[in-house]
Each structure stands twice: as structure tokens, then as C-alpha cells.
């Protein structure tokens, strides 16, 4: 991120987990969906997990699994005529290297 002076690098053994861009994008989208539907952020989060990843924690998802989860969330929003922003985080989250 060019806007910060200090960066943190984490090294994990095993499958790569969701990226920071994916997390930022998802929680931004979750907040928009919660606002549009009148549900709480927590309730919206739980509902999306149940619907698309069978209640699993989003922290458990690999980067490719999280891409699919984000696609599902985006399609669901479209079904309700809710337009979610496709910012720079979207480009990095969906098409970044992993």
C-alpha cells in the first residue's frame, strides 16, 4: 500500500488465506448490504456465510475460495438491485496474484 510508511508481512505455512484486499472488499460490501437491507452487520455476515459457505468462517477460506465467495455475494446483491462498488480493492481481490 503506497499510502503507508510501515507494512506488515505475514508468512503462513499451508494454503494461502484470503488477502487483505479481499477482507477490505468483503467487509465494505457486507456493510452496504446490511445498510440496504436494514439488518445488522453481524446478522448479514452470518447469513452470507450460511448461504454460500455453509457456515464456515471466512478466515478459513483460501484465496480462490474467497474469490468465489465474493462473486456469490456480488450476484446476490444484484438479485436485489443493490450495486456493490468495484474499487481498486475489487481488482486486487479478484484478479491479484496468489
DASULLIN-V969817 format. One record per helix or strand. SS is the DSSP state (h for helix, s for strand). FROM is the first residue (numbers start at 1). TO is the last residue. If there is no record, write none. Layout:
# DASULLIN-V969817
ss = [SS & SS]
from = [FROM & FROM]
to = [TO & TO]
This chain:
# DASULLIN-V969817
ss = [s & h & h & h & s & h & h]
from = [17 & 20 & 41 & 58 & 62 & 63 & 88]
to = [17 & 37 & 53 & 60 & 62 & 79 & 95]
